[in-house]
Amino acid sequence: MAVEWYVLHSKPHKEELLAEQLEIRRIETFYPRIRVQVVNPRARKVRPYFPGYVFMHVDLDKMGLSALHYMPGSAGLIMFGGTPANVPDGLIHAIRQRVDEINGAGGELFDALKIGATVVIHSGPFAGYEAIFDARLPGLERVRVLLKLLRNRQMPVDLPAGQIRPKK
């Protein structure tokens, strides 16, 4: 076999440990993570894009399957019909681009928001108001929303992104 991308399944919540174990063994690793807006300030602000999975670029003939299966944090290699499932380079490239786009736009919250979507302001001076998502602003995770006022007037307001949530 040649050097190809494969997917290693991790034990629950052990993706980071598994990625570190692969890097210690000098195996090229791709562990995509995205920023998320959290309610609890002690919660993780970065989460795996594919929970439970880590990509690795390796020659399995040289590495050996048993080394991957018994690695700390590993639940085994993803296989189909007993054959290791490889991932095309183009797909890895597309995933990298998508993760970079999501993080560049401010994280998971922005991935779900489209211009014109109704949002609820949950903190700050406008807490409790509904607004319409208008734009992502350059800088430190700021957004512009159109606040619904009397007589259906809409006033543009710039807010920290953490103050809004999509309306359910």
N, C-alpha and C positions, 0 to 999 in steps of 0.2 A: 504494500500500500504506500501511497505517497502522503505528504503532509496535507491534511484536509481539516475542515472545521467539523467538529462533532459537538453534541450536547450531552452534558453530564447532569444527571438529576441529583439534587441535593436533598439532604434530610430537611425536615421542616425548619425554616428560619436559619439555615446554615449556609446560605449562598455565599456570604462574605468570607466565612471560614474556608469554604471549598475553593473560592477564587484565590485566597492567600496561599493555600496548600499547593495549588497549581503553579502559582508564581514562584514559590520557594523551589519548585522542581524545574524552574526555567521553561515553563510551558506558556506559550502565548495564550492569554485569556481575554475574553470579552464578557464582561459582567455589566450589562446595561442597567442604569438606574435613572430615575426621574425625580425631580423635586415635586413635593406635594404640599398642599396647604393643610395644616393640621389644626384641630380644635384644641387638643391638649398640648401645651407648650413643651412638655417633656417627651412627647412622641417623636419618632424619627421623622426628619424633614426630607429624607431621601429614601426611596423604596425601590426594590427591584422592578424592572419593566416586565420581566418574566419570572414571577416568584417561583422558586424551586428549581431553577435551571441556570447553568453557567455554560457558555460556549468556550471551546478550547481548540487551538490549532496545533495538531500533533500528528505524527506518524504512528499509528497504532501498532504496526509491526515491531517497531523499536520500543514502544512504551509498554505494551502488554496490557491486556484487559483486566487482569487480576489486580494490577497496581492501581487502576482507577476505581475498581469496585471496593477495595479496602482502604482507600484514602479517607482520612478524617473528614466528616461532613458529607461524604458521597453516599448516594443511594443507588449508584450504578449508572452505566452508560445507556443512553436511549438507543434501543435496538428494535428492528422490525424483522420478524422471522429469524431471530438469532444472528442477524447481520447488523453491525453498527450503522446507524443512520447518519450519513454525512449531510452537511448543510452547504449549499452553493455559496461561493464567495460573493456573488451578486446580492444574495439575500442578507448576508452579514453587512454588506455595504449599505443596503437600503435600511436596515434596522438602525445602524449607526446614524444615518442621516435623520431618520425620524426622531430618535431620542434626542439628537442635537437640536432639532427644530422645537420639540416640546420644551426642553430645558431653556433654549434661547428665548422662547416666548413667555417664560415665567413659570413653567411647570405644568403639572397635570390639570390644574384648574382651568388654564387657558386652552388646553387641548379640547375640553368639552364645550367651551363658550364660543359662540359664533356671534358676529355683529347682529344686533337686533334681538338677541335672547333676553328674556326677562330674568333679572337677578334680584336677590333680596340683600339689603345691606344689614348685616347682623351686629355691627359694632360701630362705635364712633358717634358723632353728633347726628347722623342721619339713620341710626339704628331703627329697624322696623319698617323702613320705607322700601317700596319696590322701585326698581329702575330698569332701564334698558341698557344693555352692554353696548358701548359705542366703539371703544378702541383700547388697545394696549399701548401704553406710553413708554417711550424709551427711558431707561434709568432703572431704579430699584423697585421693580415689581409694582408699578402703578398702572391704574386703569382710568378711563374716562367713561362715566355712565351718564345717561340722561335721566334726571330725577323727575318723576311725574309730580306736577304741582296742581294747584287749583285751575279749573277750566281747561284741563288737559294740556297745559303748557309744559314743556320739557326744558329743564335747565341743565346744561352740561356741568358735571362736578368731577374733579379729579380726586381719586381716593387710593389708598394703599390696597393692593390686590387682596390682601388678607381680610378686608372688611366686607367682601361680597361672596355670595354663594349662588349657584344656579337655583332658580325657583323650581321646586319639585311639583 
